Amino acid sequence: MSTNSSIKINQLLQQHPQGSVLLSSWLVNQGYSHDLQHRYLKSGWLTSLGYGAMKRTGETIKLNGALYSLQSQAKKNIHIGGRTALGLQGLSHYLELYQKETILFAPSGTNLPLWIKRIDWETKPILIHTSMFNSNIGLINFNEETFSIKISGPTRALLECLELVPKKFDLQEAWQIMEGLTSLNPKNVQEILEQCKSIKALRLFLFFAEKAGNAWFKYLNHSQLNLGKGKRSIVSNGIYIPKYQITVPKEFS
């Protein structure tokens, strides 16, 4: 390998966050041709993770390191949300569940690359397509040792959970999480609720927040929220809540 090539790979590895993935398409845009990448692989500087993805040789990559590269290099609109995001922020009562799998959210048509699907990660990635939001509102930065990734903040994460009830998320768990969200910023909550397009999630969120007696609830302006029309039945044989036009399990009466 030429001296210039060695200098170039050294510069790359010094600047690239440890524990994250190098995407081939991004490297090309940074001036590292496919031929040069092949030479780095052949010489042992880099190791392939599958088509289009590489890592520093000898380095251990976790799922969040792959997600960082999808967000920052590929500009993919994929983020950690729901129960997993709540768990990362210490707000989940079921940590063992969030540690076994990582819940990812993305708009329809946005998928995980094949190389991610083929790797046996420390936690299983579960991708859920949703149209609840048209923007990144409610996302926050979650810091790892050498990089940060976008995950759902508490309000958006709980709304994502509520969108999945009752088939993919337990309503009792959602209620327990809401009870713990005592210090949310009402202005921030209002902004996120105004952009949420899930009528079910919005109604359940407001019902739980009022029932929990969270202080920030009284500052919300319901007239600015799209709560839709008509009744929504979360479960059969439950109790009807007229104010929010939802039927919930009887234990929430």
PAMILO-847735 format. One line per field, with one value per residue (C-alpha): residue number from 1; x, y, z. Coordinates in nm, 3 decimals, decimal comma. Example, Ala and Ser with C-alpha at 12.3 -4.5 7.8 and 13.67 -1.06 7.14 Angstrom:
BEGIN
i <- (1_2)
x <- (1,230_1,367)
y <- (-0,450_-0,106)
z <- (0,780_0,714)
//
This chain:
BEGIN
i <- (1_2_3_4_5_6_7_8_9_10_11_12_13_14_15_16_17_18_19_20_21_22_23_24_25_26_27_28_29_30_31_32_33_34_35_36_37_38_39_40_41_42_43_44_45_46_47_48_49_50_51_52_53_54_55_56_57_58_59_60_61_62_63_64_65_66_67_68_69_70_71_72_73_74_75_76_77_78_79_80_81_82_83_84_85_86_87_88_89_90_91_92_93_94_95_96_97_98_99_100_101_102_103_104_105_106_107_108_109_110_111_112_113_114_115_116_117_118_119_120_121_122_123_124_125_126_127_128_129_130_131_132_133_134_135_136_137_138_139_140_141_142_143_144_145_146_147_148_149_150_151_152_153_154_155_156_157_158_159_160_161_162_163_164_165_166_167_168_169_170_171_172_173_174_175_176_177_178_179_180_181_182_183_184_185_186_187_188_189_190_191_192_193_194_195_196_197_198_199_200_201_202_203_204_205_206_207_208_209_210_211_212_213_214_215_216_217_218_219_220_221_222_223_224_225_226_227_228_229_230_231_232_233_234_235_236_237_238_239_240_241_242_243_244_245_246_247_248_249_250_251_252_253)
x <- (0,000_0,130_0,233_-0,053_-0,306_-0,168_-0,187_-0,543_-0,667_-0,495_-0,673_-1,003_-0,965_-0,855_-1,164_-1,418_-1,595_-1,488_-1,756_-1,940_-1,973_-1,816_-2,061_-1,910_-2,139_-2,040_-1,670_-1,700_-1,851_-1,556_-1,307_-1,237_-1,304_-1,431_-1,087_-0,922_-1,171_-1,092_-0,722_-0,794_-0,992_-0,722_-0,446_-0,637_-0,710_-1,084_-1,311_-1,631_-1,963_-2,149_-2,220_-2,169_-2,049_-1,713_-1,550_-1,202_-1,036_-1,054_-1,322_-1,651_-1,959_-2,291_-2,629_-2,620_-2,294_-2,466_-2,762_-2,529_-2,392_-2,738_-2,844_-2,528_-2,385_-2,683_-2,922_-3,187_-3,491_-3,469_-3,462_-3,489_-3,833_-4,110_-4,016_-3,647_-3,611_-3,788_-3,557_-3,247_-3,376_-3,450_-3,826_-3,922_-4,031_-3,936_-3,565_-3,508_-3,751_-3,593_-3,246_-3,342_-3,471_-3,434_-3,750_-3,683_-3,932_-3,921_-4,162_-4,307_-4,055_-3,752_-3,591_-3,283_-3,000_-2,941_-2,607_-2,776_-3,034_-2,765_-2,556_-2,623_-2,637_-2,638_-3,002_-3,252_-3,357_-3,734_-3,837_-4,187_-4,317_-4,533_-4,685_-4,752_-4,521_-4,399_-4,100_-3,831_-4,014_-3,974_-3,643_-3,343_-2,972_-2,862_-2,489_-2,269_-1,899_-1,782_-2,101_-2,466_-2,781_-3,137_-3,395_-3,749_-3,778_-4,030_-4,342_-4,288_-4,173_-4,489_-4,706_-4,529_-4,608_-4,973_-5,003_-4,909_-5,164_-5,320_-5,165_-4,798_-4,778_-4,941_-5,175_-5,089_-4,722_-4,809_-5,005_-4,714_-4,483_-4,725_-4,739_-4,364_-4,362_-4,415_-4,167_-4,240_-4,230_-4,592_-4,486_-4,277_-4,558_-4,807_-4,587_-4,542_-4,912_-5,009_-4,801_-4,912_-5,147_-5,255_-5,601_-5,584_-5,247_-5,351_-5,671_-5,501_-5,216_-5,454_-5,669_-5,370_-5,211_-5,531_-5,586_-5,226_-5,273_-4,950_-4,907_-4,819_-5,151_-5,349_-5,136_-5,224_-5,455_-5,681_-5,848_-5,525_-5,512_-5,664_-5,859_-6,076_-6,440_-6,629_-6,556_-6,241_-6,250_-5,913_-6,057_-6,390_-6,605_-6,425_-6,546_-6,634_-6,470_-6,707_-6,461_-6,213_-6,457_-6,249_-6,323_-6,047_-6,008_-6,230_-5,936_-5,881_-6,225)
y <- (0,000_0,347_0,602_0,832_0,551_0,473_0,838_0,859_0,553_0,677_1,011_0,833_0,607_0,895_1,098_0,815_0,743_0,416_0,149_0,269_0,143_0,279_0,274_0,226_0,482_0,745_0,667_0,724_1,067_1,140_1,062_0,695_0,509_0,152_0,046_0,216_0,058_-0,283_-0,224_-0,132_-0,454_-0,663_-0,510_-0,574_-0,215_-0,271_-0,576_-0,625_-0,649_-0,735_-0,562_-0,187_-0,183_-0,211_-0,167_-0,120_-0,459_-0,604_-0,365_-0,481_-0,313_-0,299_-0,222_0,143_0,183_0,061_0,289_0,587_0,526_0,485_0,817_1,020_0,871_0,728_0,997_0,732_0,839_0,550_0,596_0,400_0,453_0,309_0,083_0,074_0,453_0,468_0,198_0,387_0,687_0,480_0,511_0,151_-0,096_-0,390_-0,344_-0,710_-0,682_-0,374_-0,526_-0,835_-0,635_-0,283_-0,122_0,099_0,330_0,454_0,584_0,337_0,246_0,293_-0,041_-0,181_-0,280_-0,649_-0,650_-0,538_-0,815_-1,079_-0,990_-1,155_-0,841_-0,826_-0,717_-0,799_-0,501_-0,480_-0,224_-0,075_0,141_0,431_0,753_0,900_1,196_1,379_1,533_1,456_1,640_1,474_1,308_1,363_1,286_0,978_0,981_0,676_0,694_0,824_0,924_1,009_0,877_1,003_0,833_0,923_1,143_1,042_1,197_1,065_0,725_0,680_0,787_0,523_0,264_0,369_0,337_-0,032_-0,123_-0,364_-0,618_-0,518_-0,328_-0,379_-0,099_-0,157_-0,099_0,224_0,340_0,268_0,469_0,764_0,762_0,821_1,109_1,377_1,639_1,683_2,031_2,116_2,335_2,052_1,800_2,032_2,071_1,695_1,618_1,874_1,690_1,339_1,187_0,883_0,953_0,642_0,734_1,095_1,002_0,738_0,976_1,247_0,999_0,852_1,193_1,324_1,005_1,014_1,374_1,490_1,863_1,950_1,813_2,123_2,341_2,150_2,311_2,031_2,254_2,255_1,874_1,660_1,410_1,300_1,203_0,895_0,628_0,419_0,078_-0,028_-0,350_-0,529_-0,558_-0,264_0,062_0,361_0,697_0,962_1,255_1,083_0,852_0,542_0,201_0,081_-0,216_-0,199_-0,170_0,186_0,306)
z <- (0,000_-0,088_0,173_0,069_0,113_0,459_0,561_0,431_0,623_0,939_0,906_0,854_1,157_1,379_1,290_1,287_1,621_1,778_1,789_1,478_1,122_0,804_0,514_0,170_0,005_0,261_0,217_-0,158_-0,091_0,140_-0,137_-0,060_-0,383_-0,396_-0,516_-0,219_0,019_-0,129_-0,064_0,298_0,338_0,171_0,381_0,704_0,807_0,770_0,801_0,606_0,794_0,477_0,150_0,189_0,551_0,726_1,065_1,207_1,219_1,569_1,688_1,843_1,697_1,880_1,727_1,835_1,647_1,333_1,397_1,437_1,090_0,937_1,089_1,032_0,714_0,524_0,660_0,719_0,921_1,167_1,544_1,867_2,016_2,230_2,520_2,424_2,428_2,764_2,898_2,786_2,983_3,294_3,252_3,180_3,447_3,226_3,154_3,074_2,781_2,628_2,660_2,458_2,163_2,029_1,893_1,592_1,421_1,062_0,794_0,545_0,279_0,506_0,579_0,748_0,512_0,462_0,645_0,967_0,940_0,897_1,202_1,537_1,751_2,131_2,101_1,827_1,609_1,555_1,291_1,309_1,027_1,139_1,008_1,353_1,291_0,982_1,158_1,413_1,689_2,025_1,940_2,165_2,153_2,344_2,413_2,382_2,468_2,130_1,944_1,993_1,827_1,795_2,015_2,119_2,427_2,697_2,541_2,190_2,319_2,526_2,232_2,021_2,288_2,302_1,925_1,964_2,233_2,292_2,052_2,069_2,397_2,735_2,846_3,212_3,138_2,955_3,258_3,492_3,266_3,261_3,641_3,645_3,398_3,661_3,539_3,169_3,017_2,921_2,628_2,486_2,543_2,371_2,063_2,029_2,081_1,817_1,557_1,654_1,396_1,598_1,742_1,962_2,109_2,172_2,354_2,568_2,650_2,770_2,963_3,144_3,211_3,368_3,567_3,695_3,812_3,654_3,719_3,359_3,230_3,334_3,107_2,789_2,533_2,409_2,150_1,947_1,929_1,655_1,864_1,573_1,588_1,696_1,951_1,982_2,147_2,285_2,431_2,421_2,734_2,894_3,041_2,823_2,903_2,755_2,779_2,550_2,369_2,437_2,585_2,816_3,054_3,360_3,599_3,470_3,580)
//
